[in-house]
Each structure stands twice: as structure tokens, then as C-alpha cells.
């Protein structure tokens, strides 16, 4: 059989040759800074483990390096609000869009922490444990979905429902949010589960029927122990001598602190509603084209927030197409742009996507690999095709709402399927050029990302680029 690579033209290589002078190894951008890891020293990120996203240090670096004065910043994939709150600390007006309720709740909690008296919180916590000891009647607030059933020991589940019933009766919304956040932050350690890539890994002690080798996650904390520890950690972090706010530990504080504005929803629908040339800076990290399903990774948290099976399925389909379960959104996008009277925008984006030779090459190669069973899931070609198509719409809209001379910083990784590298950095940058961005730099981390163990076995260990793109509006 003739190797796949000899059948097709090398449009990806042509694109690389054209943009190669923009690619630069960024020795000052370590993996720690570009990922969530550098946030571990900040209180909110110590309290709740959210591994999707970048560090506030990265945000502050780009804002300080490429802007003379504060303006308006947007993150259309806001996550837990790292870019928004980092911008706020430097005097920027921060705006975000976030679809995943997990991130929205963390951002709401962060605002609650800024509005609470630590001494008052300490007193309420002390009274709460006394009240919970005498609480006999409670509601069943945790209603499991199929992928979370039997996640907690029975005693833990009862205590968790009592606790949430107690929180629901509190009149102070900030206190209610903080107490709920404490339980929200310990769901993994009180459960039989552990987040493992895009799935939950289950301990053998659960009632669920499990296949494969038994897994022991170690100690499973009781609800009271875990929440007491978490609340103690929160109170201790709130209490030390700091400046005026928990999250503002800087000598040169801005004269004006603007509120953070967050819109819950998909940026595919929220970005087109925004006025053109509004933002001075966009800093974001979209979901990667890596098959991660955040509705499964954060299934316990979604159930905690009240999501049922149907709501989780709808959420999964509404998210950017980055899992093999996602269906195409192009028909819905066309109807949406028609409803806005902007079908010309839709046609422009579709034209750029369809005219991308590198994109066409990727789609063709993945289709051929699928035909000869070289992909471990037959829906990968559809996922990749739709991911880039939807990102094409996102990049068009980001360019439209960026002011002339303004910047967009995007964190993303390249991926590999069936041994074929997909240059996410180059294709998305090519889209950006078509929509009015100048490609200033594609910063590449000194250490890339290796293949999965399965791909390494088949194709060897070949790193793919981990990148930070810097685009500037012409």
C-alpha cells in the first residue's frame, strides 16, 4: 500500500513555509505559566482544581508588554475568569463569555469572596455545624445522572443533601454561595471518582459494575472532614494581612476597579451580538481539538449545580466541537446569522474556511485514514472538520470586535490523529489573516506535547507544538 503522505500535496508544509518567520521559541513562556499550574499560589485556584486554562501571570505579561494603558479586555472562553480578574487587577474593564456552568459558578463565587467579612464568615461556619447536627429533615438536592450514579458513599450523599438544604435557606446570597462553593470544591475527594483526562476514573469500592483492572484512589474523605478542611483553608486565606482585597496583592493598584461582566452562553451566539471595534485586547484559550469532553470531566460538578441528563447532553452539543460526540452546527449557525440580518458575514466565514488548502488537506487525509481504519474513532474526521469551522466563525467575530491596533492572544495546542499532525496554530492563524489580523508571532513553548501512549506505540514519540498566538488587528 502506498503511504498516505505520498498521495496528497503538502499544503500544510506550504503554510508552514509561509508563516515560519512568525514562529519563535518562547523561552520565557514555560509550560507552568501557559497552563493552570502557575495559579496554584493564588487562593481561588488552590480552593478549586480547574486544570483547563492559563495562568494570571501569562495574562499580566501580555497586557503589560503590549498595551500602554488599560482598556477593554474580552475572553470569549472565560473558564473560571483568569483573564478577566487579572485584567481587573490591572485596571482593565473585563468582559467574558462562558458556557460551562462550572466556570460561571466559580466566577460568581469569586465575587462573593470579595464581598464578605472574614470574621462574619467564621461565625456563620461555627453556627452552621451546630445547626447541621440537629437537622433531621432535608431535601434530595443531588439528583444523579447516569455517569455519576453511586459516585458517593451513602453517608456522604445524605450529609451533602443536608448541607445543601441548609445553604438553600440562607438569606445572605454571598454566604450561601461561599458555603456551596466549599462543598463544590471537594466533590472529587469525597467521591469514588478521580478526574482522568476526559473521563472520571472509578474506585473499585463503588457499587457500580466496573470493567478492567481495579483502581484504588486511596483515602476517600468524609463529607464533614473535607468541607471543614476546605472552609478552614478559605478562612485562613481570607484572614492574613493583605491589601484591600484578597485578589489584589500589588503595589500599584489601579485607581478605578471595574466590575467583571460575564455572559453565560456560547460565544458562537454571543460574539455576533457585540458591537464592532469594542475591545483593545482579547486573551483566550478555546477548548483544544483533542476529544476532551468537559461535561464528563466535570460531571459531578454539573450534577451539583442541578443539571440532569438532558441538560448535560444539550450542553455537550452546544459546546465547541471538540469531542467525537459533537454534531455539526453549520445549519444552526446559518439560521442564526440570517436572524441577525448578517448572512453576508456567514458567507464570508464559510468562504474562508472552504478556501483553506491546508484545511482541505487535513479533512481529506483524515477521511482516507478513516477508510482504512487507521483512526481509533470514526467520528474524528467530523469532529476536526467542525472544530475548525466553528473556530473560523469565532476568529472572524473576534477580529470584528477588536479595535484597530488591538491584540488577540490565544493559547492552543497542535494535535495528531492517525500519525498525522494537524497544525492548529498555522490554520487558525491563516484564518486570522483573512479576517484582518496581522500575525505578529506564534510563540512555541520550548517543550512540546508528546503523543498519546497509543500513538507513540504506532508512530513513535513525536512532539507537537504547544503555542501562544499573538495577532494584531490591522
C-alpha positions as CSV (number, residue, x, y, z in Angstrom):
1,X,0.0,0.0,0.0
2,X,1.3,3.5,-0.9
3,X,1.8,5.6,2.3
4,X,-0.8,8.2,2.8
5,X,1.7,11.0,2.8
6,X,2.7,10.3,-0.8
7,X,-0.8,10.5,-2.1
8,X,-1.6,14.1,-1.2
9,X,0.1,17.5,-1.8
10,X,1.8,19.1,1.2
11,X,-0.4,22.2,1.7
12,X,0.5,22.1,5.4
13,X,4.1,22.4,4.5
14,X,3.4,25.3,2.2
15,X,1.5,27.1,5.0
16,X,4.4,26.4,7.4
17,X,6.9,27.8,4.9
18,X,4.8,31.0,4.6
19,X,4.4,31.5,8.3
20,X,7.7,30.1,9.5
21,X,9.3,33.5,10.2
22,X,6.5,34.2,12.7
23,X,7.3,31.1,14.7
24,X,9.5,31.8,17.7
25,X,10.6,29.6,20.6
26,X,9.5,31.5,23.7
27,X,11.9,30.5,26.5
28,X,10.1,32.9,28.9
29,X,6.8,31.1,28.5
30,X,7.1,27.9,30.4
31,X,4.5,25.2,30.5
32,X,3.8,26.2,34.1
33,X,2.9,29.8,33.0
34,X,0.9,28.9,30.0
35,X,-1.1,26.3,31.9
36,X,-3.1,26.5,35.2
37,X,-0.1,25.4,37.3
38,X,1.2,28.9,38.0
39,X,-2.2,29.8,39.5
40,X,-1.7,27.3,42.4
41,X,-0.3,30.1,44.6
42,X,-3.5,32.2,44.3
43,X,-6.3,31.5,46.7
44,X,-9.2,30.8,44.4
45,X,-7.2,28.3,42.4
46,X,-6.0,26.5,45.5
47,X,-9.5,26.1,46.6
48,X,-10.9,24.5,43.4
49,X,-8.9,22.5,40.9
50,X,-9.7,23.7,37.4
51,X,-7.0,22.5,35.0
52,X,-8.4,24.0,31.8
53,X,-6.8,27.4,31.1
54,X,-3.8,29.5,31.6
55,X,-2.2,31.5,34.4
56,X,-2.9,35.0,35.5
57,X,0.9,35.6,35.1
58,X,0.5,35.0,31.4
59,X,-2.3,37.5,31.1
60,X,-0.5,40.2,33.0
61,X,2.6,39.7,31.0
62,X,0.9,40.3,27.7
63,X,-1.2,43.2,29.0
64,X,1.8,45.0,30.3
65,X,4.1,44.1,27.4
66,X,1.7,45.1,24.6
67,X,-0.6,47.9,26.0
68,X,0.3,51.4,27.1
69,X,-2.8,51.9,29.3
70,X,-5.8,49.8,30.4
71,X,-8.8,49.5,28.1
72,X,-11.4,46.8,27.5
73,X,-10.5,43.1,27.6
74,X,-12.6,40.1,26.5
75,X,-12.2,36.4,27.0
76,X,-14.8,34.5,24.9
77,X,-13.9,31.2,26.5
78,X,-13.7,32.7,30.0
79,X,-13.3,29.4,32.0
80,X,-13.0,30.4,35.7
81,X,-12.2,34.0,34.8
82,X,-8.4,34.1,34.9
83,X,-8.1,36.7,32.2
84,X,-11.0,38.7,33.5
85,X,-9.8,39.1,37.1
86,X,-6.1,39.5,36.1
87,X,-7.2,42.3,33.8
88,X,-9.4,43.8,36.5
89,X,-6.4,43.9,38.9
90,X,-4.5,46.0,36.3
91,X,-7.4,48.4,35.8
92,X,-9.0,46.9,32.7
93,X,-12.7,46.7,32.0
94,X,-13.2,42.9,31.8
95,X,-15.8,41.1,29.8
96,X,-16.2,37.3,29.4
97,X,-18.4,34.7,27.8
98,X,-18.5,31.2,29.3
99,X,-20.8,28.3,28.5
100,X,-19.7,25.7,31.1
101,X,-21.7,26.3,34.3
102,X,-18.7,25.1,36.4
103,X,-16.7,28.2,35.3
104,X,-19.6,30.5,35.8
105,X,-20.2,29.3,39.3
106,X,-16.5,29.8,40.2
107,X,-16.6,33.3,38.9
108,X,-19.7,34.1,40.9
109,X,-18.0,32.6,44.0
110,X,-15.0,34.8,43.4
111,X,-17.2,37.9,43.5
112,X,-18.8,36.6,46.7
113,X,-15.4,36.3,48.4
114,X,-14.6,39.9,47.6
115,X,-17.9,41.0,49.3
116,X,-17.6,39.0,52.6
117,X,-16.3,39.9,56.0
118,X,-14.0,37.0,57.1
119,X,-15.0,37.4,60.7
120,X,-18.7,37.1,59.8
121,X,-17.9,34.1,57.7
122,X,-16.1,32.4,60.6
123,X,-19.0,32.9,62.9
124,X,-21.5,31.6,60.4
125,X,-19.4,28.5,59.8
126,X,-19.3,27.8,63.6
127,X,-23.1,28.1,63.9
128,X,-23.6,26.0,60.7
129,X,-22.0,22.9,62.1
130,X,-24.2,23.1,65.3
131,X,-27.3,23.6,63.2
132,X,-26.5,20.7,60.9
133,X,-26.1,18.4,63.8
134,X,-29.8,18.9,64.6
135,X,-31.1,18.9,61.1
136,X,-33.2,15.8,60.5
137,X,-35.4,16.8,57.5
138,X,-33.7,17.6,54.2
139,X,-34.4,17.6,50.5
140,X,-32.7,15.4,47.9
141,X,-30.9,18.1,46.0
142,X,-28.3,15.9,44.3
143,X,-30.1,14.1,41.5
144,X,-27.6,11.9,39.7
145,X,-27.3,11.3,36.0
146,X,-26.2,8.0,34.6
147,X,-22.5,8.8,34.6
148,X,-22.4,9.9,38.2
149,X,-24.7,7.3,39.8
150,X,-23.2,5.8,43.0
151,X,-20.4,8.4,43.0
152,X,-20.6,8.9,46.8
153,X,-20.8,6.7,49.8
154,X,-24.4,6.6,51.2
155,X,-23.5,8.5,54.3
156,X,-21.7,11.2,52.3
157,X,-24.6,11.6,50.0
158,X,-27.0,12.1,53.0
159,X,-24.7,14.7,54.6
160,X,-24.2,16.5,51.2
161,X,-28.0,16.8,50.8
162,X,-28.4,18.1,54.3
163,X,-25.7,20.7,53.8
164,X,-27.3,21.9,50.5
165,X,-30.7,22.1,52.1
166,X,-29.2,24.2,54.9
167,X,-27.5,26.5,52.3
168,X,-30.7,27.0,50.4
169,X,-32.4,28.5,53.4
170,X,-29.7,31.2,54.0
171,X,-30.8,34.7,53.2
172,X,-27.3,36.2,52.6
173,X,-26.5,35.3,49.0
174,X,-22.8,35.8,49.4
175,X,-22.6,33.4,52.4
176,X,-24.8,30.9,50.6
177,X,-22.5,31.0,47.5
178,X,-19.4,30.6,49.6
179,X,-20.7,27.6,51.6
180,X,-21.9,25.9,48.4
181,X,-18.5,26.6,46.8
182,X,-16.8,24.8,49.7
183,X,-18.8,21.6,49.0
184,X,-18.4,22.1,45.3
185,X,-14.6,22.1,45.7
186,X,-14.4,18.8,47.5
187,X,-16.7,16.6,45.3
188,X,-13.8,14.6,43.9
189,X,-12.1,13.9,47.2
190,X,-15.4,12.7,48.8
191,X,-16.4,10.5,45.9
192,X,-15.3,7.2,44.4
193,X,-14.1,9.1,41.3
194,X,-10.9,10.8,40.1
195,X,-10.6,13.1,37.0
196,X,-8.5,11.2,34.5
197,X,-8.1,13.0,31.2
198,X,-11.5,13.4,29.7
199,X,-13.3,10.9,31.9
200,X,-14.0,10.0,35.5
201,X,-12.0,7.1,36.8
202,X,-13.8,4.9,39.3
203,X,-12.5,3.4,42.5
204,X,-13.3,-0.3,42.9
205,X,-15.2,0.4,46.1
206,X,-18.2,1.9,44.3
207,X,-21.4,-0.1,43.8
208,X,-21.1,0.4,40.0
209,X,-20.1,-2.6,37.9
210,X,-16.6,-1.8,36.6
211,X,-14.6,-3.4,33.8
212,X,-10.9,-3.6,33.7
213,X,-8.2,-3.6,36.4
214,X,-9.4,-2.5,39.8
215,X,-8.4,1.0,40.8
216,X,-7.8,2.3,44.4
217,X,-7.7,6.1,44.6
218,X,-6.6,6.0,48.2
219,X,-8.4,7.7,51.1
220,X,-11.9,8.9,50.4
221,X,-12.6,11.7,52.8
222,X,-15.9,12.0,54.8
223,X,-18.0,15.0,53.8
224,X,-17.6,16.8,57.1
225,X,-13.9,16.3,57.2
226,X,-13.4,17.5,53.6
227,X,-15.7,20.6,54.0
228,X,-14.3,21.5,57.4
229,X,-10.8,21.5,55.9
230,X,-11.9,23.5,52.8
231,X,-13.6,26.1,54.9
232,X,-10.6,26.4,57.2
233,X,-8.4,26.8,54.2
234,X,-10.7,29.5,52.8
235,X,-10.9,31.4,56.1
236,X,-7.2,31.3,56.6
237,X,-6.6,32.7,53.1
238,X,-9.1,35.4,53.7
239,X,-7.7,36.4,57.0
240,X,-4.0,37.2,56.5
241,X,-2.9,40.8,56.3
242,X,-3.4,41.7,52.7
243,X,-4.3,44.9,50.8
244,X,-7.9,45.9,50.3
245,X,-8.9,42.7,48.6
246,X,-8.0,39.0,48.6
247,X,-7.1,39.1,44.9
248,X,-5.3,42.4,44.8
249,X,-1.8,42.0,46.2
250,X,0.0,44.6,44.1
251,X,1.9,47.7,45.0
252,X,0.5,49.7,42.1
253,X,-3.2,49.2,42.3
254,X,-5.5,50.8,39.6
255,X,-7.3,54.0,40.6
256,X,-10.5,52.5,39.2
257,X,-11.7,48.9,39.7
258,X,-14.3,48.0,37.1
259,X,-16.7,45.2,37.8
260,X,-16.2,41.9,35.9
261,X,-19.0,41.3,33.4
262,X,-19.8,37.7,32.4
263,X,-22.3,36.4,29.9
264,X,-23.3,32.8,30.3
265,X,-23.7,31.1,26.9
266,X,-21.9,30.1,23.8
267,X,-19.6,32.6,22.1
268,X,-20.8,31.4,18.7
269,X,-24.0,33.2,19.5
270,X,-22.8,35.9,21.9
271,X,-19.9,37.3,19.9
272,X,-22.1,38.3,16.9
273,X,-24.2,40.4,19.2
274,X,-21.3,42.6,20.2
275,X,-20.5,46.0,18.6
276,X,-17.6,46.1,16.2
277,X,-14.3,47.5,17.3
278,X,-15.1,47.4,21.0
279,X,-12.1,45.6,22.6
280,X,-8.5,46.6,23.0
281,X,-7.4,43.1,24.0
282,X,-8.7,39.6,23.7
283,X,-6.9,36.9,25.7
284,X,-8.4,33.4,25.5
285,X,-7.8,29.6,25.3
286,X,-10.6,27.7,23.5
287,X,-11.2,24.1,24.0
288,X,-8.5,22.1,22.2
289,X,-9.2,19.8,19.3
290,X,-8.3,16.9,21.5
291,X,-11.5,15.0,22.2
292,X,-11.8,16.2,25.8
293,X,-15.4,16.2,26.9
294,X,-15.7,18.7,29.8
295,X,-19.2,17.6,30.5
296,X,-17.8,14.2,31.6
297,X,-14.8,15.5,33.3
298,X,-16.9,17.9,35.4
299,X,-20.0,15.6,35.6
300,X,-20.1,15.7,39.5
301,X,-19.9,19.5,39.5
302,X,-22.7,19.7,36.9
303,X,-25.0,17.4,38.9
304,X,-24.2,19.5,42.0
305,X,-25.3,22.6,40.1
306,X,-28.6,20.9,39.2
307,X,-28.0,19.6,35.7
308,X,-29.9,16.5,34.6
309,X,-29.2,14.0,31.8
310,X,-31.0,16.1,29.1
311,X,-29.3,19.3,30.2
312,X,-25.9,17.8,30.2
313,X,-26.5,16.3,26.7
314,X,-27.7,19.7,25.4
315,X,-24.7,21.4,27.0
316,X,-22.3,18.9,25.3
317,X,-23.8,19.6,21.9
318,X,-23.7,23.4,22.4
319,X,-20.0,23.4,23.3
320,X,-17.4,23.9,20.6
321,X,-17.0,20.7,18.6
322,X,-14.0,19.1,20.4
323,X,-15.4,15.7,21.2
324,X,-16.4,12.8,18.9
325,X,-20.0,13.1,20.1
326,X,-20.5,16.7,18.8
327,X,-22.8,17.1,15.8
328,X,-22.3,19.8,13.2
329,X,-23.6,23.3,13.9
330,X,-23.4,24.9,10.5
331,X,-27.2,24.8,9.7
332,X,-28.0,26.4,13.1
333,X,-25.3,29.0,12.5
334,X,-26.7,29.9,9.2
335,X,-30.2,30.3,10.6
336,X,-28.7,32.4,13.5
337,X,-26.9,34.8,11.2
338,X,-30.0,35.1,9.0
339,X,-32.0,36.0,12.1
340,X,-29.5,38.8,12.7
341,X,-29.7,40.0,9.2
342,X,-26.0,39.2,8.8
343,X,-26.0,36.3,6.2
344,X,-23.1,38.1,4.4
345,X,-21.0,37.5,7.5
346,X,-21.9,33.9,7.4
347,X,-21.0,33.6,3.7
348,X,-17.7,35.3,4.3
349,X,-16.6,32.9,7.1
350,X,-17.7,29.9,5.1
351,X,-15.7,31.1,2.1
352,X,-12.5,31.5,4.1
353,X,-12.9,28.0,5.6
354,X,-13.6,26.4,2.2
355,X,-10.8,28.2,0.5
356,X,-8.2,27.0,3.0
357,X,-6.0,24.5,1.2
358,X,-4.3,23.2,4.4
359,X,-7.7,22.7,6.0
360,X,-8.9,20.8,2.9
361,X,-5.8,18.6,3.0
362,X,-6.4,17.8,6.7
363,X,-10.0,16.9,6.0
364,X,-9.1,14.7,3.0
365,X,-6.3,12.8,4.8
366,X,-8.4,12.1,7.9
367,X,-11.2,10.8,5.6
368,X,-8.7,8.5,3.9
369,X,-7.3,7.3,7.3
370,X,-10.8,6.6,8.4
371,X,-11.5,4.5,5.3
372,X,-8.5,2.2,6.1
373,X,-9.3,2.0,9.8
374,X,-6.3,4.0,11.0
375,X,-8.3,6.2,13.4
376,X,-9.5,4.8,16.8
377,X,-12.8,6.5,16.4
378,X,-14.7,7.0,13.1
379,X,-16.1,10.4,14.2
380,X,-12.7,12.1,14.5
381,X,-12.8,13.5,10.9
382,X,-16.2,15.0,11.6
383,X,-15.0,16.5,14.9
384,X,-11.9,18.0,13.4
385,X,-13.8,19.4,10.4
386,X,-16.4,21.0,12.7
387,X,-13.9,22.3,15.2
388,X,-12.0,24.4,12.6
389,X,-15.2,25.5,11.0
390,X,-16.6,26.8,14.3
391,X,-13.2,28.3,15.2
392,X,-13.3,30.1,11.9
393,X,-16.5,31.9,13.0
394,X,-15.1,32.7,16.4
395,X,-11.9,34.2,14.9
396,X,-14.0,36.3,12.4
397,X,-16.1,37.7,15.2
398,X,-13.0,38.3,17.5
399,X,-11.4,40.3,14.7
400,X,-14.6,42.3,14.0
401,X,-14.9,43.4,17.6
402,X,-11.2,44.1,18.1
403,X,-10.2,47.8,17.7
404,X,-7.6,48.7,15.1
405,X,-4.2,48.2,16.6
406,X,-5.7,45.9,19.3
407,X,-4.4,42.5,20.1
408,X,-5.6,38.9,20.4
409,X,-3.6,36.3,22.4
410,X,-4.7,32.7,22.0
411,X,-3.4,29.6,23.8
412,X,-3.8,26.4,21.9
413,X,-2.1,23.1,21.2
414,X,-1.5,21.3,17.9
415,X,-2.8,17.7,17.8
416,X,-2.1,14.5,15.9
417,X,-4.5,11.8,14.7
418,X,-3.5,8.6,13.0
419,X,0.1,9.8,12.9
420,X,-0.8,12.9,11.0
421,X,-0.1,16.3,12.7
422,X,-2.8,18.9,12.4
423,X,-1.1,22.3,12.6
424,X,-3.8,24.1,14.6
425,X,-1.5,27.1,15.1
426,X,-1.0,27.6,11.4
427,X,-4.5,27.0,10.2
428,X,-6.1,29.3,12.8
429,X,-3.5,32.0,12.1
430,X,-4.3,31.7,8.4
431,X,-8.0,32.3,9.2
432,X,-7.0,35.2,11.3
433,X,-5.0,36.8,8.5
434,X,-8.1,36.5,6.2
435,X,-10.2,38.4,8.7
436,X,-7.9,41.4,9.3
437,X,-5.4,40.3,11.9
438,X,-1.7,40.6,11.4
439,X,0.2,37.5,12.7
440,X,2.9,39.1,14.9
441,X,4.2,35.9,16.5
442,X,3.4,32.3,17.1
443,X,5.2,31.7,20.3
444,X,6.1,28.0,20.7
445,X,6.9,26.5,24.1
446,X,10.4,25.0,24.4
447,X,8.9,21.7,25.3
448,X,6.1,20.4,23.2
449,X,3.4,17.8,23.9
450,X,4.0,14.1,23.2
451,X,1.7,11.7,21.5
452,X,-0.8,9.5,23.4
453,X,0.6,6.2,24.5
454,X,-1.3,4.5,21.7
455,X,0.1,6.9,19.1
456,X,3.6,6.5,20.4
457,X,3.4,2.8,20.1
458,X,2.2,3.1,16.5
459,X,4.2,6.1,15.2
460,X,6.9,6.9,17.8
461,X,7.2,9.8,20.2
462,X,7.0,12.9,18.1
463,X,6.2,16.2,19.9
464,X,3.6,18.6,18.6
465,X,3.8,22.3,19.2
466,X,2.2,24.0,22.2
467,X,1.7,27.6,21.2
468,X,0.6,31.1,22.2
469,X,-0.5,33.1,19.2
470,X,-0.2,36.9,19.1
471,X,-2.3,38.6,16.5
472,X,-2.8,42.3,16.0
473,X,-5.8,44.0,14.2
474,X,-4.7,46.0,11.2
